Amino acid sequence: MSETETAAPTAEWLTLPELVEILGEPLGRVHRLFDEQHLVGSRRNGPLAVPAVFLKDDQPIGSLRGTIIVLRDAGFSDDEVIDWLLAEEESIGRAPIAALRDGHKSEVRRVARGLA
């Protein structure tokens, strides 16, 4: 299995200060990435954090935003969005985030739309 195919719930998580450093953006801009649905995070383990696999080349994965919107429109909470993206999806054959990282957004969104 390649690195992009191993997106498990035990993945590395990045806090807001780490995102500020990695993205090279001020905290206000990082907050806007959440507000504009380019990123989704969770507080389940303490401070707001994002799975590191949601970034590629030190930027949010471009196709992540549309997928987050589809899942939220289907009634998913932020934690449920993250869990779905990280879990193995039988109809895709791997975790949806791995497919997004490899450029297969249409396949991921098709499955996500079916969840509504």
C-alpha distance (Angstrom), angle and dihedral (degrees) to the residues before:
residue distance angle dihedral
M1 . . .
S2 3.81 . .
E3 3.81 123.9 .
T4 3.82 91.1 -103.2
E5 3.79 90.7 55.6
T6 3.80 94.9 57.2
A7 3.79 104.2 76.3
A8 3.78 103.1 145.1
P9 3.81 131.1 165.9
T10 3.81 86.7 -106.2
A11 3.81 89.1 64.6
E12 3.80 120.9 132.1
W13 3.81 113.6 -83.5
L14 3.80 126.1 -149.2
T15 3.81 123.2 -147.9
L16 3.81 124.0 -146.4
P17 3.84 93.7 -96.0
E18 3.81 89.1 51.1
L19 3.81 90.9 48.7
V20 3.81 90.7 50.4
E21 3.80 89.1 53.9
I22 3.82 97.1 43.1
L23 3.81 95.8 43.5
G24 3.79 93.8 41.0
E25 3.80 89.4 -135.4
P26 3.81 131.2 125.9
L27 3.80 117.8 -102.7
G28 3.82 91.9 -105.1
R29 3.80 91.4 57.7
V30 3.82 90.9 47.6
H31 3.83 89.2 52.9
R32 3.82 88.6 51.8
L33 3.81 89.6 55.3
F34 3.81 86.6 61.8
D35 3.82 93.7 42.3
E36 3.83 91.0 50.1
Q37 3.84 90.6 46.0
H38 3.81 96.4 -117.0
L39 3.81 86.2 125.8
V40 3.78 135.9 23.3
G41 3.78 124.2 -159.3
S42 3.76 142.9 -176.8
R43 3.79 137.1 -138.8
R44 3.82 94.1 -162.5
N45 3.81 91.9 112.9
G46 3.81 98.2 38.2
P47 3.81 123.1 -81.5
L48 3.81 120.5 35.2
A49 3.79 108.9 -77.4
V50 3.79 139.6 171.0
P51 3.80 128.0 -147.3
A52 3.81 107.3 -103.8
V53 3.82 89.8 -132.0
F54 3.83 87.8 70.6
L55 3.82 86.6 74.4
K56 3.79 126.8 69.0
D57 3.79 122.4 -176.5
D58 3.82 88.2 -1.4
Q59 3.82 93.0 -59.5
P60 3.82 133.6 93.9
I61 3.80 110.7 -89.9
G62 3.80 104.5 -96.4
S63 3.80 95.6 -134.7
L64 3.80 93.0 49.5
R65 3.82 94.2 83.4
G66 3.81 96.5 60.9
T67 3.79 91.0 45.1
I68 3.81 91.8 50.9
I69 3.82 89.3 50.7
V70 3.83 92.6 50.1
L71 3.81 91.7 49.7
R72 3.80 94.2 46.1
D73 3.81 89.6 48.7
A74 3.82 86.2 54.3
G75 3.82 88.3 58.1
F76 3.81 99.4 -100.5
S77 3.81 118.8 152.7
D78 3.81 118.0 -134.6
D79 3.81 90.9 -99.3
E80 3.81 90.7 49.7
V81 3.82 90.8 49.5
I82 3.80 90.2 52.8
D83 3.80 93.5 44.8
W84 3.81 92.1 50.6
L85 3.79 93.1 47.7
L86 3.82 92.4 50.2
A87 3.82 99.9 41.2
E88 3.78 124.9 87.3
E89 3.83 108.1 -96.0
E90 3.79 111.1 -152.9
S91 3.82 95.4 -153.8
I92 3.83 90.7 54.2
G93 3.78 95.5 37.9
R94 3.80 94.1 -129.3
A95 3.78 141.5 32.5
P96 3.82 112.3 -51.6
I97 3.81 91.1 -126.7
A98 3.82 89.6 57.5
A99 3.81 89.5 52.9
L100 3.82 90.9 48.5
R101 3.81 90.7 49.2
D102 3.81 88.0 53.6
G103 3.82 93.0 50.2
H104 3.81 100.4 -102.3
K105 3.80 99.0 129.0
S106 3.82 96.4 140.9
E107 3.79 92.0 58.3
V108 3.82 92.1 47.3
R109 3.80 94.2 46.9
R110 3.81 92.0 47.4
V111 3.81 89.5 56.8
A112 3.82 92.3 42.2
R113 3.83 91.7 52.2
G114 3.79 88.7 53.5
L115 3.80 89.6 60.8
A116 3.80 93.5 66.4
